[in-house]
Amino acid sequence: MTAPDSQNFDLIRLAEISRQLGQNKAFVQGGGGNTSVKDSNGKMWIKASGVELANVQAQDGFVCVDYTSICQKLATCKNESEYTNLIVSSIQSNGKEIKPLRPSIETGFHALLGLSVLHSHSVIANLLTCSHEGATIYSNLLPEAIWVDYASPGLPVTHSVMHNIQPERSHEQAAIFLLQNHGIIVAAATPDAAWQAHEDANKKIRDHFNLDKIDLALPPMMLADKEHLLFPDQAVYLSSNDLRTSKAGHETQQAYNYLRCTMDSLGLHPHYLPPDEADFLLNMEAEKYRQKVTKA
């Protein structure tokens, strides 16, 4: 969707930073991660579901939504169906889209947070979020960050983030959320400020563990079963042979391999998702849509 003419609105810069984020496979694998920016008129541009950050363009790959409407109604959403209807009904279409796009499943927490939001599946941050020791380590390493216990993508994680927002923090202030078994969210006043906060947080973790180089090209390990999933995308991209052998599936497996191997070398213990979470993720309507887009 084409951005409006406004010197204060930086969708073009967000697209540049999104590509930079997405092209670093230590931060984003496959169609994972998402970014957004808000204007002063209640509108938010967020990366579309199934679109890779590495290839996103300002004019193609973002969806415009009415984020004020989303914020007003999120608290009363009771289930995934209501949440999906809320997100889809918030789309602000101009009728000129090249193809119909759908907002990210994580549009909810983007709407609640700062003016510019970056969410990645950084394997660096996930050394903390996917390990039993992570919740203790982060409190000393990133005391400004907020730890969010695991919740499924979509409405559950949105409600969890909502309940952890500090009411005294303005949209101008940077905020960092560590999502257990998922990734990192950074919100700030501008795309550049959000990018810098994301860089700084990941650097602190790298320095703490003395990680000189992030190499995802590690020897292959066995594919995880339902009892050994570290993050939601494993259930999605590794659920079928077509998805498993796709570019996104390969990158997802590399991320898992890196986390397992690096955790072992650092003496960290993996914190796995509940076994029934894989079935729940695969049955989520929004994740089915993302699978459909990924296969297309």
Order of alpha helices (4+ residues) and beta strands (2+ residues): alpha-beta-beta-beta-alpha-alpha-alpha-beta-alpha-alpha-beta-alpha-beta-beta-alpha-alpha-alpha-alpha-alpha-alpha
